[in-house]
Amino acid sequence: MDLLAHLEAYVATADEAGFSRAADRLGIAQPLLSRRIKTLEEHFGGLLFDRSRRQITITELGALLLPYARDVLDRAQRLRQVAGSAGRARVRVVGVPAHCAPAALARAIRAGAERAITLGMRELPPAERVSGLADGSLSYALVRVAPERGAFRVPLGLASAPAPEGGESVPAYGGARRAVHLEDLRPRRGRKAELTAAPSVLTLPEDQVPSHEDRLERAAARAGLPSGRFRPAGSAATALAETLAGRALLLCAEPFARQHGAVWAPLADRSLHRGYDVSGAQGRNGSADVPDWLVPLLASAVGAAARGPGGPGSGTGPEDVPARLAARG
């Protein structure tokens, strides 16, 4: 027996002093309401209404139980309201890459608060962001995909040590902003026609994704680079220390390089850039919808570039990215 539904029929009949009016109030058929009252009377072991007269009246048992029935219904209503409020106030955890721009994440959190949505940002490696969506520990996440398929793209480039006073950056591959081709990383011949070993290129955990590593390995082989030229960095701090000391190059996005005082130049091969989609948690009815307003804010946090003609070198700055993404929905 659905006790709440039966108690609603009981209270409505007492209030309306009639089965027809009570059924109309509840939006159900009168025979169904009558059956519910009869089932409830059997459950309580006595009549709740006297049906012997033209207009039904409540019995002594019915009058005795009525305040308790109202109390149960009131508590059930308050329970539903609290549950609904809790659902609306639930923190929606967003999985993001490490080293996102804090100011951009703060803008996303503020935008959520303006919509009565509490966002919590959690920095996680790529694989953990995917698993977090699957197990429900994350509501939304930035998921790595191929750059040509992603909602937006983050240009990757090489960071190197800043130039000594009056000198060049160490090592210099054409300077900042000039696109770097992997062929530029081949060993160089010095003045005495001897090969000068080129530094290793370190990769951060955000780029240690099998699909990306495969692309990088194939591209390095096509460029004639020796095996093992790209190697995973133990940690961001270690990678930065080696890079700023001039012992290595670092594969990273421009905001990360600039933040730590390194010189940065983009990779010419866009297939080696980072691609991202913003995905929702996987529920019983499929993936949750991602709010339109959240996507451009997360794109800004990872330093996304406009796609197509608005890419690097086209004269379109990063400030155009949120507007472009918002226009795409």
N, C-alpha and C positions, 0 to 999 in steps of 0.2 A: 504494500500500500504506500502510495506517495502521500505521506502524512501532511506535508505542507499544502498540497493541492486540496486534500480533503478538509483541512482546517479552513482554508480560504472559502470553500463552499459553505461551510458551517457558519462562519462569521458573516459572509455576505447575505445568507438567508436570514440570519438574526437581524441584521441591519435593515434589510428591505422588507422583512415580514412577508416574504412570498418567494416561491421557487422561480417563477418566470422572471421577475425583476432581478433576482440574484444571478440567474443564468445570463441575462443580458449584460449585467455589470461585469461579469467575468469573461464574457465573450465565448461561452460554451453552450451546448444544447441543454435544454431543461432535463431530458431523461438522464444525461450524464451527471448533472448536478444532483438529481434525486438519488442516483445510485451511490454517489459519493457520500451523501448524508446517511443513507441506509448502511453503507459499509462502516462508517464512523460510529453509528449507533451500535452496531454489532461489536465493534471493537471496544467501546466503552461499557457495553452491557446494559443499555437503557435508551429510551427515546429522548431525543434532543428537542423534538418539536411535536406539538399536538396537532394532528391533521384531521380531527373529528369535526371541526367547525369549518365554515366557509373560508375564513382567513386563519392561516396557521398561526399558532402562538408558541412561544418557547416554553419548554417544560422546566420544572424545578432543577433537574439535572443539567439541562441546557444552560440555564442561567448561572448555575454554579461553576460550570466549566468554561463559560464564555471569556471571563477575564484572562484565564490562563492561555486560552487559544489565541487571544489578541496578543498576549505577551510573546508567545512563541513566534508569531508572524512578524511582530516588530523586531525581535532579535534577529530573525532570519534576514529581514530587510537591511538591518544595520550591518550584518555580516557580509551581505553582498556589496554594500557600499564601501566597506573597509577593504574588501578584496579588490574591488575595482580601482580604488584610490591607490592601493599598494601596487597594482599592476601598472598604473600610469606612472607612478613614482619610481618604479624599478630601474635600477642602474643598468643601462645598456652598455656593455663593455665592447670597446672597439679595439681590435688587434691591429697595430701599426708597426712599421719597421723601426728599428733602433735609429736614433739620431734624427728624428723628425724635428722640424722647426717648432720650438715650444710656443712661440707666439701664434703660429697657425693652428696648433692643437687647441690653444686657449680660445681662439675664435670659434672653433667648432663646438667646444664645450659651452661657450656663451650662447651660440645660436641654438643649441639644444635646450638650454635653460629658458630661452625666450619662448620655446614651444612646449614647455612643461615636460621636457625629456632630459633625464640626467644621464650624461655620457661619462664613461670612465675609459681613459686611454691606457692600453697595456702594450708595451714594447716587446715584441716577440720575433723570433726567427721565422722565415717563410713557412717551413713545415709545420710549426706549432700554430701558426695562424690558420692554416687549413684544417688541422685536427681540432682546433678550438671551435670552428664553425660546425664541424661534424658532431662533436659531443655536447654542443650547446653552451659551453663556457664563454663563448663570444657571441654577441648579437650581430656584429658586423666586422669585416676585416678587409684590409688591403691584400689582395691575393696576386702573387706573381703569375703572369701569363706572358706569352710571346708578345713583343712590342707591337707587332703588326695587328694583333687581335685585341689588345687592351683598350680600355676606355680612355686611358691616357698613357703617356710615355715620359720616362725620366732619362734624360741624356746621361750616359756614362762617359767618363773621360779619365785622363791620367793626371794625377796630382804629383808634383815634385817639389823639391825644396825651393824656397824663395831665393832670388838672386842675391849673392853677396853684394855689399855696397860697391857700386860702380862696375859690377860684373853681370854675368848671365846666370839664369837659374840653373841648378845642378840636378839632373842633367837637363839640357834645354832641347825640346823637340818642337822648335818653331815658335815657342812662346805661347802665352795664354790666348785662347779664343781661336787660333788657327787649328783646324781639324787635324787630328793625328791619324795616320794610316798605320796599320800593324807593320807594314814594310819598313816604316821609319824606325822600328825597334830592332832591326837587324844589327849585328855587330858592325862597328865602323872601322875603317882603316885609318890609322894615324899617319903622321908625316913619314914614318919609316916603313910604311906599307905593312905594318903589323896590325892584326885585328885587336881592337879594344873591346873588351867584354862589356856588354850592356847590362844594366841592373835588372834584377828580377822585378816582376810586376805582382804586387800583392792583391789578393781579393778579400773583401769583407764577408762576414757571414750572410749578409743580405743577398750576395751574388753567388753563394755556394748552393745553387739550385741545379739539380742534374741536367735539366734541359738547357739552362744557360751555360753550364760548364761544358756541355757537349758542343754547343755552338762556338764557344770561345776556343776550344781545342781544335776544331775543324778550321776555324778562321786563322788560327796561329800556324797551322800546318800549311795552309794555302799561301800564307805570307812568307813561308820559309824560316819560321822561328824555331829554335831548338826546343825539344820536348822539355817540359818542366819550367818554361819561361814564366808562366803564370802559376803562382802557388798560393794556397790559402793562408791568410794571416791568422796568427793565434788569437789576437784580440785587436780591437780598434786602437787601443793605446800603443801596443807594440808596433802595429803597422805605421801609425803616425810617427813614432820615434824613429823608425828606420827611414821613413820617407823624408822627414825634416832634416835628418842627418845626411841625406844625399846618398844613402846606400840602396835605395829601392824606389820604385814608382808605386803609386797606389791607384787601383781602379775604384773610382767612387763618383758620386754625383757632385756637381759644382757647389751647392750650399755647404756640404760637409767639408770640402777642401777649403773654401773661403773662411769658414768658421774657425779653422785651425791655422790660418796663415800660410797655406800652401798655394803654389801656382797650379792652375788647372787649364787643361785644353781638352775639348770634346773629341771622342772617337768619331771618325768619319763614317764607320760602318754602323748604321742605325739598327741593324739586326742584332747588335750586341748591347743595345741599350736596355733599360728595364721597362717592362710592360706591366701595367696594373689594372685590375678590375676591383670594384668595391662590391663584395658579396655579403649576403645575409645568411644567418644560421639556417641549417637544414632542419625543418620541422616535418610533421606528418604530411602536411599538404605541400611539400616542396620548400624551396628557399624563401626566407622572409624578404619582403620588399625593402629596398634601401631607400631612405628618404632622399628626394632629389637635391635638397639643400646641402646634404652632407657630402656628396661626391666632390664638388669643386673645392670644398674646404680641405678635404683629405688630399686632393691633388696638389693644392698649394703647400701642404705640410711636407710633402716629399719632394718638392721642387719640380713638378711636372712641367713639361713643355707642350705647347700647342702642337697638334698633329697636322700633317699635310703641309700646305704652303706656309703655315705659321711656325714651322720648326726653326731650330737654330740657324742663324745666318740669313733669315728672311726679313729681319727687321722687326719681328713681333716679339715683344718682351714678355717675361714671365707673368707680368701683371695682367696680361690678356687671358691667361689660362682659365681662371675661374669663370670669367664671362663666357668664354667659348664652351666650356663644359656645361654651364647652366643653360646655355642656349640649346645644347644638344639634349638636355634633360637627363 
